[in-house]
């Protein structure tokens, strides 16, 4: 894979086959994910290209803001390359941990970036796509946005800082989104703080054209182009606000079995039945791990959360359901995973706690250098 990074103020010609196109144009650093056939899913090479560009631009006086966007019109980024995860995990390839180590460094860089970083969250934004957008200073959604941390559906847990940013959502919405993997749209994203403004997709394209054709010397001017184009949004597809009381009542419970028991008696019966059916398809072990992860995430820094998530990744493919979940969804595509546990009642507390044991001494942790 090739990627071009330039600090020139004019448009840069780049290899159209690059999966990340990095260019400086009109005072803006543009990062375009260019893997539309895979919904811009992240490879290790893409992570490295994004990191390289961001570090090069961080102190470049010609770059006043960075804008992240996805090519293809269907997705900003659907997550990490899960087929690579499956191949690497089954082969015990050390590149797997290298992938997550470098991805989490990138996530931390974005959350702490010294310049305005604007994420255009148009289309599918899931998993790893959330990791490269939730740290943005301006998160723009459209009527096409489909957002989720869907990891429990494939036997994983919400990583890329998910245990930290989900834990900071109002009430117990974070537990709900993390445990169920529920997909939300613009209205819900805005209402719970996972997005900042709604710009219709057609208007967003016009804003991008304007920005790419102009010369900008102020980060405020750049951000204003989006906020001035912002409109009200359609709340008819909201899944959180209409059920917020039930979400908090159910997902405040101490354990996944207790959540399910509360769902069984919920007065919001239709929503509760649908949510229970949804959870029945998820990995029992990883739902329990995710609930514990988010609870711990309320009391930690982002850097510590990312270190914890790397610890968890060392367990999830050998002692968890990651290989089987990805096999069922993306390899054999039979959508019939055979989880390690037949149900949540078979999950033992010790199995959950084991996910939070680090294989490294603190001073030897691959992410020891992340500042708090």
C-alpha positions as a printed Julia matrix, in Angstrom:
372×3 Matrix{Float64}:
   0.0     0.0    0.0
   1.21    3.51  -0.78
   0.2     6.71   0.9
   1.26   10.25   0.12
   1.79   12.83   2.85
   2.64   16.37   1.85
   2.9    19.69   3.61
   2.41   21.65   0.41
  -0.45   24.13   0.48
  -1.65   23.16  -3.0
  -3.44   20.01  -4.08
  -1.27   16.92  -4.13
  -1.46   14.21  -6.76
  -1.71   10.83  -5.06
  -1.77    7.2   -6.1
  -5.42    6.36  -6.69
  -4.76    2.85  -5.41
  -3.65    4.1   -1.99
  -5.97    3.02   0.79
  -5.22    6.26   2.62
  -4.89    9.45   0.6
  -3.21   12.13   2.69
  -2.85   15.59   1.22
  -2.64   19.22   2.28
  -4.92   21.46   0.31
  -5.91   25.04   1.06
  -4.57   24.94   4.6
  -6.37   21.7    5.47
  -4.9    18.25   5.97
  -7.23   15.84   4.19
  -7.28   12.17   5.17
  -9.39   10.06   2.83
  -9.94    6.38   3.56
  -9.92    4.85   0.1
 -10.91    1.22   0.46
 -14.6     1.44  -0.46
 -14.92   -2.2   -1.51
 -14.29   -3.1    2.16
 -16.3    -0.15   3.53
 -12.94    1.47   4.31
 -12.05   -1.18   6.92
  -8.67   -0.49   8.49
  -5.56   -2.5    7.72
  -2.28   -2.15   9.59
  -0.85   -0.23   6.64
  -3.76    2.22   6.76
  -3.26    2.75  10.49
   0.4     3.5    9.86
  -0.42    5.91   7.04
  -2.93    7.8    9.2
  -0.47    7.99  12.09
   2.34    9.18   9.84
   0.24   11.96   8.33
  -1.13   13.16  11.66
   2.3    13.29  13.25
   3.73   15.12  10.23
   0.95   17.71  10.33
   0.74   18.2   14.07
   3.29   21.04  14.11
   3.09   22.09  10.45
   2.11   25.79  10.31
   0.53   25.25   6.88
  -2.05   22.85   8.33
  -4.8    24.59  10.32
  -7.16   21.61  10.68
  -7.46   17.97   9.64
 -10.55   16.46   8.0
 -11.17   12.69   7.92
 -13.57   11.31   5.34
 -14.37    8.03   3.61
 -14.45    7.27  -0.11
 -17.38    5.5   -1.75
 -20.44    7.13  -0.19
 -21.33    4.13   1.98
 -18.99    4.34   4.95
 -16.48    6.42   6.79
 -15.04    3.19   8.21
 -16.73   -0.1    9.07
 -14.02   -1.11  11.55
 -10.86   -3.15  11.49
 -10.05   -5.8    8.91
 -11.67   -8.72  10.7
 -10.64  -11.28   8.08
  -7.04  -10.36   8.87
  -7.85  -10.81  12.58
  -9.11  -14.33  11.86
  -6.12  -15.32   9.72
  -3.61  -13.88  12.16
  -5.29  -15.34  15.24
  -5.54  -18.86  13.83
  -1.87  -18.68  12.76
  -0.77  -17.12  16.09
   0.78  -14.32  14.05
   2.4   -11.64  16.27
   1.25   -9.06  13.72
  -2.18   -9.28  15.36
  -1.0    -7.62  18.58
   1.1    -5.23  16.5
  -2.11   -4.17  14.72
  -3.94   -3.37  17.94
  -0.92   -1.73  19.55
  -0.52    0.67  16.64
  -4.26    1.21  16.3
  -4.6     2.2   19.95
  -1.65    4.58  19.65
  -3.47    6.19  16.73
  -6.68    6.44  18.75
  -4.83    8.18  21.58
  -3.12   10.54  19.12
  -6.5    11.58  17.71
  -8.09   12.14  21.13
  -5.16   14.34  22.16
  -4.47   15.97  18.78
  -3.15   19.52  18.99
  -5.18   20.84  16.06
  -8.88   20.69  15.16
  -9.65   17.25  13.77
 -12.99   16.93  12.0
 -14.57   13.53  11.32
 -17.19   13.26   8.57
 -19.2    10.32   9.91
 -21.27    9.76   6.77
 -22.52    6.21   6.25
 -21.3     3.23   8.29
 -19.13    4.13  11.29
 -18.48    1.09  13.44
 -15.79   -0.36  15.69
 -12.44    0.92  14.51
 -14.27    3.69  12.65
 -15.48    4.98  15.99
 -11.91    4.89  17.28
 -10.73    7.29  14.58
 -13.74    9.6   14.9
 -14.82    9.81  18.55
 -11.72   11.8   19.46
 -12.54   14.46  16.87
 -13.13   18.06  17.92
 -16.09   18.11  15.5
 -18.05   14.95  14.66
 -20.42   15.44  11.72
 -23.24   12.97  11.03
 -25.72   12.74   8.15
 -29.02   11.03   7.45
 -26.94    8.09   6.18
 -24.98    7.56   9.4
 -25.15    4.07  10.88
 -23.09    3.95  14.05
 -22.29    1.05  16.39
 -19.8    -0.73  18.58
 -20.95   -4.18  17.4
 -18.11   -6.31  18.75
 -20.12   -8.69  20.97
 -21.77   -9.92  17.77
 -18.42  -11.34  16.63
 -17.12  -12.5   19.99
 -15.04   -9.4   20.73
 -15.46   -6.39  23.04
 -15.73   -2.65  22.28
 -12.11   -1.59  21.94
 -10.4     1.47  20.34
 -11.17    3.29  23.58
 -14.78    2.11  23.61
 -14.64    1.15  27.25
 -13.76    4.78  27.98
 -16.06    6.75  25.67
 -19.07    4.47  26.16
 -18.62    4.78  29.92
 -19.02    8.56  29.59
 -22.4     8.5   27.87
 -25.41    9.6   29.93
 -26.98    7.14  32.34
 -26.41    3.55  31.29
 -26.59    4.1   27.54
 -22.96    3.01  27.22
 -23.64   -0.39  28.72
 -26.66   -0.79  26.44
 -24.73    0.06  23.28
 -21.67   -1.98  24.25
 -23.42   -5.14  25.42
 -26.04   -5.29  22.64
 -24.02   -3.79  19.78
 -27.12   -1.8   18.81
 -26.82    0.33  15.66
 -27.95    3.95  15.97
 -28.49    6.8   13.55
 -27.9    10.55  13.67
 -30.65   11.46  16.14
 -29.43    9.04  18.8
 -25.78    9.87  18.18
 -26.46   13.56  18.75
 -28.71   13.03  21.75
 -26.19   10.93  23.7
 -23.05   12.86  22.75
 -21.51   10.63  20.08
 -21.81   13.38  17.46
 -21.81   17.17  17.37
 -23.79   18.31  14.35
 -26.0    16.98  11.56
 -25.38   18.06   7.97
 -27.44   16.46   5.18
 -25.23   14.34   2.91
 -25.86   16.53  -0.14
 -24.99   19.67   1.8
 -21.94   17.96   3.27
 -20.64   17.23  -0.23
 -21.05   20.91  -1.08
 -19.15   21.94   2.06
 -16.31   19.58   1.15
 -16.12   21.03  -2.37
 -16.04   24.56  -0.97
 -13.27   23.7    1.47
 -11.19   21.89  -1.13
 -11.51   24.76  -3.61
 -10.61   27.51  -1.13
  -7.66   28.65   0.93
  -8.17   28.71   4.69
  -6.07   30.38   7.35
  -8.28   29.85  10.38
  -9.45   26.65  12.05
 -12.55   28.54  13.17
 -13.46   29.36   9.57
 -13.07   25.73   8.59
 -15.28   24.44  11.4
 -17.87   27.15  10.73
 -18.41   25.81   7.22
 -19.89   22.67   8.79
 -21.8    24.25  11.66
 -23.38   26.82   9.32
 -24.64   23.97   7.12
 -26.06   22.04  10.07
 -29.8    21.35  10.12
 -32.37   19.65  12.3
 -32.53   15.89  11.96
 -35.15   13.21  11.64
 -35.72   11.69  15.07
 -38.29    9.14  13.91
 -35.74    6.3   13.9
 -34.39    7.02  17.38
 -33.98    3.88  19.49
 -32.55    5.42  22.66
 -34.66    8.45  23.6
 -38.05    6.65  23.45
 -36.73    3.86  25.7
 -34.27    5.75  27.87
 -35.99    4.97  31.18
 -36.03    1.25  30.4
 -32.42    1.32  29.21
 -31.26    2.86  32.47
 -33.39    0.52  34.59
 -32.15   -2.6   32.83
 -28.52   -1.8   32.06
 -27.78   -0.39  35.5
 -27.99   -3.94  36.85
 -24.85   -5.52  38.28
 -24.55   -8.43  35.86
 -25.8    -9.62  32.49
 -28.16  -12.2   34.09
 -29.6    -9.37  36.17
 -30.0    -7.24  33.03
 -31.93  -10.06  31.37
 -34.11  -10.53  34.45
 -34.94   -6.83  34.47
 -35.74   -6.96  30.76
 -38.15   -9.83  31.38
 -40.2    -7.67  33.74
 -39.85   -4.34  31.96
 -43.03   -2.35  31.33
 -41.48   -1.33  27.99
 -42.36   -4.82  26.83
 -41.82   -4.69  23.07
 -38.44   -2.98  23.36
 -37.41   -5.36  26.16
 -38.37   -8.44  24.15
 -36.45   -7.2   21.12
 -33.4    -6.4   23.25
 -33.5    -9.8   24.93
 -33.63  -11.51  21.54
 -30.71   -9.39  20.38
 -28.63  -10.38  23.4
 -29.45  -14.05  22.84
 -27.44  -13.86  19.6
 -24.38  -12.28  21.22
 -21.42  -14.04  22.8
 -22.42  -14.7   26.43
 -18.83  -14.44  27.62
 -18.13  -11.21  25.78
 -21.34   -9.56  26.97
 -20.19  -10.21  30.54
 -16.67   -8.99  29.77
 -18.03   -5.87  28.06
 -20.27   -4.95  30.98
 -17.32   -5.23  33.35
 -15.08   -3.31  30.95
 -17.43   -0.32  30.75
 -17.93   -0.27  34.51
 -14.15   -0.18  34.99
 -13.84    2.43  32.26
 -15.75    4.98  34.31
 -12.82    5.27  36.69
  -9.82    5.34  34.37
  -7.97    7.57  31.94
  -8.13    6.98  28.21
  -4.48    5.87  28.22
  -5.11    3.31  30.94
  -8.22    2.1   29.12
  -6.25    1.56  25.91
  -3.58   -0.34  27.84
  -6.33   -2.46  29.4
  -7.9    -3.14  26.02
  -4.57   -4.36  24.66
  -4.35   -6.69  27.67
  -7.85   -7.94  26.85
  -6.91   -8.53  23.22
  -4.23  -10.99  24.31
  -7.02  -13.17  25.74
  -9.96  -12.72  23.39
  -8.82  -15.02  20.59
  -7.45  -17.85  22.73
  -9.8   -17.76  25.73
 -12.71  -15.91  24.15
 -15.04  -16.14  21.19
 -13.21  -13.94  18.69
 -12.13  -16.59  16.18
 -15.52  -18.29  16.16
 -17.48  -15.06  15.93
 -15.52  -13.78  12.95
 -15.68  -17.2   11.27
 -19.46  -17.2   11.46
 -19.91  -13.62  10.23
 -17.14  -13.04   7.71
 -15.36  -16.29   6.79
 -17.91  -19.11   6.44
 -20.79  -16.61   6.68
 -23.16  -19.15   8.19
 -24.19  -16.64  10.89
 -24.39  -19.51  13.37
 -21.53  -19.06  15.84
 -20.95  -21.81  18.37
 -20.04  -19.77  21.41
 -17.96  -21.25  24.24
 -20.96  -20.99  26.56
 -24.53  -22.06  25.77
 -25.9   -19.12  27.74
 -24.98  -16.37  30.15
 -25.59  -18.53  33.22
 -22.7   -20.77  32.16
 -20.18  -17.91  32.3
 -18.07  -17.99  35.47
 -16.86  -14.85  37.2
 -13.26  -16.04  37.06
 -13.4   -16.25  33.27
 -14.47  -12.61  33.09
 -11.85  -11.38  35.56
  -9.1   -13.2   33.64
  -9.6   -10.85  30.69
  -8.32   -7.97  32.81
  -5.02   -9.62  33.74
  -2.11   -8.13  31.83
   0.56  -10.42  30.37
   3.08   -7.57  30.77
   4.63   -5.81  33.72
   3.53   -2.18  33.64
   6.95   -0.85  32.67
   7.13   -3.36  29.79
   3.64   -2.73  28.41
   3.69   -1.88  24.68
   1.59    1.21  25.43
   3.51    2.32  28.51
   4.46    5.57  26.77
   0.9     6.86  26.27
   0.56   10.03  28.36
  -2.35   10.19  30.78
